[in-house]
């Protein structure tokens, strides 16, 4: 699977508006064939940082980045960003979330 983590730093005035700004992009991406997950979180250390954790089946990556909603989503995000997003993108073994071996809850 392709595992991607992206950190987006928003301009302060856009931080509270971010979830609505990316809502259509998020919904369209989650509906793509081959999308495994697409989850936003807010940093607990930087109030203006949003973290996106996403995964796709290996063959679905190119379709995602060439989709209309991808281009439209990036264009919508750009005015709200304080800096260029930082990304980690890797092909990893697996097909989704596994349980953590080091910490089990009974």
N, CA, C and O atoms as a DFTB+ gen file, in Angstrom:
424 C
 N C O
     1  1       0.848      -1.172       0.000
     2  2       0.000       0.000       0.000
     3  2       0.893       1.234       0.000
     4  3       2.048       1.187       0.422
     5  1       0.340       2.319      -0.476
     6  2       1.037       3.604      -0.443
     7  2       0.569       4.334       0.805
     8  3      -0.619       4.618       0.953
     9  1       1.501       4.642       1.707
    10  2       1.201       5.347       2.947
    11  2       1.761       6.756       2.842
    12  3       2.937       6.941       2.530
    13  1       0.922       7.744       3.103
    14  2       1.306       9.142       2.953
    15  2       0.931       9.900       4.227
    16  3      -0.166       9.734       4.760
    17  1       1.849      10.725       4.701
    18  2       1.584      11.628       5.821
    19  2       1.983      13.016       5.353
    20  3       3.104      13.227       4.889
    21  1       1.057      13.966       5.479
    22  2       1.323      15.330       5.045
    23  2       1.001      16.287       6.194
    24  3      -0.040      16.164       6.840
    25  1       1.898      17.237       6.441
    26  2       1.663      18.285       7.439
    27  2       1.386      19.592       6.711
    28  3       2.194      20.060       5.908
    29  1       0.229      20.170       7.008
    30  2      -0.203      21.434       6.411
    31  2      -0.216      22.496       7.498
    32  3      -0.878      22.323       8.521
    33  1       0.504      23.590       7.293
    34  2       0.502      24.712       8.231
    35  2      -0.369      25.813       7.656
    36  3      -0.083      26.346       6.583
    37  1      -1.431      26.152       8.370
    38  2      -2.380      27.137       7.873
    39  2      -2.079      28.530       8.417
    40  3      -1.477      28.688       9.478
    41  1      -2.513      29.527       7.663
    42  2      -2.489      30.893       8.164
    43  2      -3.483      30.957       9.316
    44  3      -4.529      30.311       9.257
    45  1      -3.179      31.722      10.359
    46  2      -4.051      31.727      11.544
    47  2      -5.528      31.953      11.247
    48  3      -6.382      31.309      11.856
    49  1      -5.839      32.842      10.336
    50  2      -7.244      33.127      10.047
    51  2      -7.949      31.957       9.342
    52  3      -9.179      31.909       9.310
    53  1      -7.184      31.021       8.783
    54  2      -7.759      29.868       8.079
    55  2      -7.847      28.624       8.956
    56  3      -8.562      27.683       8.612
    57  1      -7.142      28.599      10.068
    58  2      -7.109      27.395      10.904
    59  2      -8.499      26.900      11.283
    60  3      -8.771      25.713      11.099
    61  1      -9.398      27.739      11.804
    62  2     -10.714      27.205      12.172
    63  2     -11.581      26.831      10.964
    64  3     -12.547      26.081      11.104
    65  1     -11.243      27.343       9.798
    66  2     -12.024      27.078       8.588
    67  2     -11.529      25.844       7.828
    68  3     -12.194      25.387       6.898
    69  1     -10.380      25.308       8.208
    70  2      -9.739      24.234       7.461
    71  2     -10.636      23.009       7.243
    72  3     -10.730      22.533       6.112
    73  1     -11.298      22.481       8.280
    74  2     -12.118      21.280       8.034
    75  2     -13.187      21.492       6.951
    76  3     -13.428      20.598       6.140
    77  1     -13.810      22.640       6.935
    78  2     -14.813      22.911       5.900
    79  2     -14.154      23.125       4.538
    80  3     -14.688      22.706       3.510
    81  1     -12.999      23.773       4.538
    82  2     -12.281      24.018       3.278
    83  2     -11.928      22.714       2.576
    84  3     -12.018      22.630       1.351
    85  1     -11.530      21.699       3.330
    86  2     -11.087      20.426       2.734
    87  2     -12.177      19.352       2.720
    88  3     -11.912      18.216       2.326
    89  1     -13.384      19.689       3.138
    90  2     -14.461      18.700       3.243
    91  2     -14.762      17.999       1.915
    92  3     -14.792      16.769       1.868
    93  1     -14.983      18.749       0.846
    94  2     -15.308      18.127      -0.449
    95  2     -14.154      17.278      -0.968
    96  3     -14.370      16.178      -1.478
    97  1     -12.935      17.781      -0.841
    98  2     -11.742      17.044      -1.253
    99  2     -11.639      15.733      -0.475
   100  3     -11.346      14.683      -1.046
   101  1     -11.883      15.808       0.831
   102  2     -11.811      14.624       1.690
   103  2     -12.872      13.604       1.294
   104  3     -12.570      12.420       1.145
   105  1     -14.103      14.051       1.126
   106  2     -15.187      13.136       0.764
   107  2     -14.938      12.481      -0.592
   108  3     -15.165      11.282      -0.756
   109  1     -14.471      13.265      -1.562
   110  2     -14.200      12.715      -2.892
   111  2     -13.062      11.702      -2.849
   112  3     -13.120      10.672      -3.521
   113  1     -12.034      11.989      -2.064
   114  2     -10.904      11.065      -1.968
   115  2     -11.315       9.779      -1.277
   116  3     -10.937       8.694      -1.718
   117  1     -12.079       9.878      -0.207
   118  2     -12.531       8.670       0.494
   119  2     -13.393       7.783      -0.399
   120  3     -13.453       6.570      -0.198
   121  1     -14.056       8.377      -1.378
   122  2     -14.916       7.618      -2.298
   123  2     -14.145       6.995      -3.463
   124  3     -14.720       6.227      -4.234
   125  1     -12.874       7.308      -3.602
   126  2     -12.081       6.762      -4.709
   127  2     -11.886       5.259      -4.566
   128  3     -11.674       4.767      -3.458
   129  1     -11.955       4.519      -5.682
   130  2     -11.570       3.106      -5.627
   131  2     -10.101       3.027      -5.208
   132  3      -9.264       3.766      -5.726
   133  1      -9.795       2.144      -4.287
   134  2      -8.411       1.979      -3.852
   135  2      -8.009       2.824      -2.660
   136  3      -6.910       2.652      -2.133
   137  1      -8.878       3.744      -2.214
   138  2      -8.560       4.499      -1.004
   139  2      -8.791       3.591       0.193
   140  3      -9.843       2.963       0.308
   141  1      -7.812       3.521       1.081
   142  2      -7.915       2.701       2.285
   143  2      -8.350       3.564       3.466
   144  3      -9.259       3.193       4.209
   145  1      -7.710       4.704       3.635
   146  2      -8.149       5.685       4.627
   147  2      -7.606       7.051       4.264
   148  3      -6.645       7.175       3.505
   149  1      -8.239       8.075       4.821
   150  2      -7.890       9.466       4.539
   151  2      -8.352      10.252       5.752
   152  3      -9.505      10.677       5.812
   153  1      -7.453      10.454       6.736
   154  2      -7.832      10.968       8.051
   155  2      -7.049      12.224       8.440
   156  3      -5.819      12.247       8.402
   157  1      -7.787      13.251       8.809
   158  2      -7.198      14.511       9.276
   159  2      -7.113      14.531      10.787
   160  3      -7.992      14.011      11.475
   161  1      -6.040      15.139      11.307
   162  2      -5.881      15.399      12.735
   163  2      -5.274      16.784      12.899
   164  3      -4.641      17.319      11.989
   165  1      -5.480      17.346      14.073
   166  2      -4.885      18.649      14.381
   167  2      -3.732      18.420      15.347
   168  3      -3.863      17.665      16.310
   169  1      -2.629      19.056      15.094
   170  2      -1.461      18.923      15.958
   171  2      -1.782      19.414      17.366
   172  3      -2.494      20.403      17.537
   173  1      -1.254      18.721      18.372
   174  2      -1.409      19.185      19.754
   175  2      -0.278      20.136      20.139
   176  3      -0.317      20.747      21.207
   177  1       0.729      20.262      19.273
   178  2       1.870      21.129      19.556
   179  2       1.840      22.448      18.792
   180  3       2.421      23.436      19.240
   181  1       1.169      22.471      17.647
   182  2       1.105      23.666      16.805
   183  2      -0.351      23.887      16.420
   184  3      -0.907      23.111      15.644
   185  1      -0.965      24.913      16.941
   186  2      -2.395      25.122      16.723
   187  2      -2.760      25.377      15.265
   188  3      -3.934      25.306      14.903
   189  1      -1.780      25.670      14.432
   190  2      -2.039      25.946      13.021
   191  2      -1.573      24.826      12.098
   192  3      -1.450      25.024      10.890
   193  1      -1.314      23.654      12.664
   194  2      -0.851      22.531      11.856
   195  2      -1.903      21.428      11.820
   196  3      -2.415      20.993      12.851
   197  1      -2.210      20.988      10.595
   198  2      -3.119      19.870      10.348
   199  2      -2.308      18.729       9.758
   200  3      -1.434      18.953       8.919
   201  1      -2.590      17.519      10.188
   202  2      -1.855      16.341       9.724
   203  2      -2.829      15.409       9.009
   204  3      -3.875      15.044       9.546
   205  1      -2.463      15.039       7.800
   206  2      -3.265      14.118       6.993
   207  2      -2.525      12.789       6.897
   208  3      -1.367      12.745       6.483
   209  1      -3.196      11.712       7.279
   210  2      -2.648      10.361       7.136
   211  2      -3.556       9.647       6.146
   212  3      -4.758       9.507       6.372
   213  1      -2.965       9.199       5.048
   214  2      -3.765       8.589       3.995
   215  2      -3.069       7.346       3.461
   216  3      -1.848       7.210       3.544
   217  1      -3.868       6.450       2.916
   218  2      -3.311       5.234       2.316
   219  2      -4.173       4.812       1.137
   220  3      -5.391       4.989       1.123
   221  1      -3.491       4.250       0.153
   222  2      -4.128       3.779      -1.064
   223  2      -3.555       2.419      -1.428
   224  3      -2.406       2.113      -1.112
   225  1      -4.365       1.609      -2.093
   226  2      -3.825       0.400      -2.697
   227  2      -2.797       0.863      -3.726
   228  3      -2.958       1.924      -4.329
   229  1      -1.755       0.082      -3.927
   230  2      -0.633       0.489      -4.774
   231  2      -1.049       1.046      -6.127
   232  3      -0.491       2.041      -6.589
   233  1      -2.015       0.417      -6.758
   234  2      -2.396       0.823      -8.103
   235  2      -3.276       2.078      -8.119
   236  3      -3.552       2.608      -9.195
   237  1      -3.712       2.556      -6.984
   238  2      -4.661       3.677      -6.931
   239  2      -3.982       5.042      -6.802
   240  3      -4.646       6.069      -6.949
   241  1      -2.707       5.074      -6.537
   242  2      -2.020       6.338      -6.288
   243  2      -2.055       7.314      -7.448
   244  3      -2.327       8.500      -7.263
   245  1      -1.780       6.817      -8.639
   246  2      -1.744       7.713      -9.798
   247  2      -3.125       8.279     -10.112
   248  3      -3.250       9.454     -10.458
   249  1      -4.152       7.456      -9.996
   250  2      -5.515       7.936     -10.255
   251  2      -5.881       9.051      -9.275
   252  3      -6.583       9.995      -9.638
   253  1      -5.409       8.941      -8.045
   254  2      -5.700       9.969      -7.041
   255  2      -5.090      11.311      -7.442
   256  3      -5.788      12.326      -7.474
   257  1      -3.800      11.320      -7.747
   258  2      -3.127      12.600      -8.015
   259  2      -3.457      13.183      -9.383
   260  3      -3.119      14.335      -9.654
   261  1      -4.104      12.419     -10.242
   262  2      -4.510      12.954     -11.541
   263  2      -6.010      13.242     -11.602
   264  3      -6.522      13.611     -12.659
   265  1      -6.714      13.081     -10.493
   266  2      -8.157      13.328     -10.466
   267  2      -8.456      14.826     -10.453
   268  3      -7.634      15.633     -10.020
   269  1      -9.632      15.177     -10.931
   270  2     -10.057      16.578     -10.909
   271  2     -10.161      17.096      -9.485
   272  3      -9.752      18.222      -9.203
   273  1     -10.706      16.280      -8.579
   274  2     -10.870      16.769      -7.202
   275  2      -9.534      16.980      -6.504
   276  3      -9.444      17.795      -5.586
   277  1      -8.498      16.263      -6.918
   278  2      -7.164      16.493      -6.352
   279  2      -6.677      17.881      -6.738
   280  3      -6.257      18.654      -5.877
   281  1      -6.729      18.199      -8.020
   282  2      -6.286      19.527      -8.484
   283  2      -7.133      20.632      -7.868
   284  3      -6.602      21.657      -7.443
   285  1      -8.430      20.432      -7.818
   286  2      -9.319      21.439      -7.234
   287  2      -9.066      21.603      -5.738
   288  3      -9.092      22.718      -5.218
   289  1      -8.820      20.486      -5.046
   290  2      -8.542      20.535      -3.609
   291  2      -7.270      21.294      -3.300
   292  3      -7.242      22.115      -2.384
   293  1      -6.200      21.025      -4.066
   294  2      -4.941      21.744      -3.846
   295  2      -5.100      23.229      -4.134
   296  3      -4.568      24.062      -3.401
   297  1      -5.818      23.566      -5.181
   298  2      -6.041      24.977      -5.507
   299  2      -6.813      25.676      -4.398
   300  3      -6.520      26.825      -4.069
   301  1      -7.799      24.994      -3.818
   302  2      -8.577      25.579      -2.725
   303  2      -7.733      25.770      -1.475
   304  3      -7.908      26.748      -0.748
   305  1      -6.817      24.840      -1.221
   306  2      -5.970      24.903      -0.023
   307  2      -4.922      26.008      -0.088
   308  3      -4.623      26.646       0.921
   309  1      -4.374      26.230      -1.259
   310  2      -3.197      27.099      -1.403
   311  2      -3.321      28.459      -0.712
   312  3      -2.388      28.841      -0.005
   313  1      -4.418      29.216      -0.872
   314  2      -4.492      30.525      -0.215
   315  2      -4.513      30.445       1.316
   316  3      -4.208      31.426       1.994
   317  1      -4.871      29.281       1.857
   318  2      -4.977      29.118       3.307
   319  2      -3.664      28.701       3.966
   320  3      -3.562      28.694       5.192
   321  1      -2.661      28.356       3.162
   322  2      -1.419      27.797       3.701
   323  2      -0.371      28.860       3.993
   324  3      -0.192      29.812       3.233
   325  1       0.313      28.670       5.114
   326  2       1.396      29.569       5.515
   327  2       2.720      29.153       4.897
   328  3       3.639      29.966       4.798
   329  1       2.829      27.890       4.480
   330  2       4.075      27.381       3.886
   331  2       3.759      26.138       3.061
   332  3       2.652      25.604       3.122
   333  1       4.733      25.691       2.300
   334  2       4.586      24.477       1.502
   335  2       4.422      23.281       2.436
   336  3       5.206      23.122       3.372
   337  1       3.417      22.437       2.199
   338  2       3.237      21.257       3.055
   339  2       4.454      20.339       3.019
   340  3       5.190      20.296       2.034
   341  1       4.648      19.609       4.110
   342  2       5.731      18.619       4.212
   343  2       5.116      17.233       4.129
   344  3       4.068      16.974       4.719
   345  1       5.779      16.337       3.388
   346  2       5.180      15.035       3.079
   347  2       6.169      13.894       3.248
   348  3       7.369      14.042       3.017
   349  1       5.633      12.753       3.657
   350  2       6.332      11.471       3.602
   351  2       5.418      10.555       2.800
   352  3       4.243      10.409       3.135
   353  1       5.940       9.938       1.749
   354  2       5.160       9.033       0.912
   355  2       6.000       7.785       0.661
   356  3       7.085       7.866       0.084
   357  1       5.500       6.643       1.091
   358  2       6.252       5.394       0.958
   359  2       5.332       4.250       0.585
   360  3       4.154       4.251       0.943
   361  1       5.857       3.289      -0.123
   362  2       5.164       2.031      -0.356
   363  2       5.569       1.114       0.799
   364  3       6.754       0.899       1.053
   365  1       4.573       0.583       1.484
   366  2       4.824      -0.271       2.646
   367  2       4.008      -1.551       2.524
   368  3       3.004      -1.593       1.813
   369  1       4.444      -2.587       3.216
   370  2       3.675      -3.822       3.271
   371  2       2.411      -3.576       4.091
   372  3       2.411      -2.785       5.034
   373  1       1.351      -4.258       3.721
   374  2       0.112      -4.172       4.481
   375  2      -1.039      -3.704       3.627
   376  3      -0.873      -3.331       2.466
   377  1      -2.211      -3.732       4.229
   378  2      -3.414      -3.318       3.516
   379  2      -4.314      -2.454       4.393
   380  3      -5.487      -2.257       4.077
   381  1      -3.775      -1.942       5.482
   382  2      -4.544      -1.104       6.395
   383  2      -3.938      -1.147       7.784
   384  3      -2.786      -1.538       7.970
   385  1      -4.740      -0.734       8.756
   386  2      -4.273      -0.682      10.147
   387  2      -4.185      -2.085      10.735
   388  3      -5.056      -2.922      10.498
   389  1      -3.127      -2.336      11.502
   390  2      -2.966      -3.564      12.276
   391  2      -3.021      -3.209      13.753
   392  3      -2.859      -2.045      14.121
   393  1      -3.248      -4.201      14.596
   394  2      -3.194      -3.958      16.033
   395  2      -1.740      -3.815      16.472
   396  3      -0.850      -4.465      15.923
   397  1      -1.511      -2.972      17.452
   398  2      -0.177      -2.746      17.994
   399  2       0.234      -3.944      18.845
   400  3      -0.484      -4.324      19.770
   401  1       1.376      -4.534      18.540
   402  2       1.846      -5.704      19.269
   403  2       2.365      -5.388      20.654
   404  3       2.241      -6.208      21.563
   405  1       2.948      -4.206      20.832
   406  2       3.581      -3.836      22.093
   407  2       2.588      -3.394      23.178
   408  3       2.950      -3.314      24.352
   409  1       1.354      -3.111      22.792
   410  2       0.357      -2.654      23.763
   411  2      -0.990      -3.257      23.394
   412  3      -1.609      -2.875      22.401
   413  1      -1.421      -4.188      24.195
   414  2      -2.694      -4.862      23.968
   415  2      -3.677      -4.467      25.068
   416  3      -3.306      -4.405      26.240
   417  1      -4.915      -4.203      24.699
   418  2      -5.956      -3.869      25.664
   419  2      -6.916      -5.029      25.716
   420  3      -7.456      -5.452      24.694
   421  1      -7.129      -5.548      26.929
   422  2      -8.023      -6.705      27.108
   423  2      -9.450      -6.271      27.272
   424  3     -10.336      -7.110      27.433
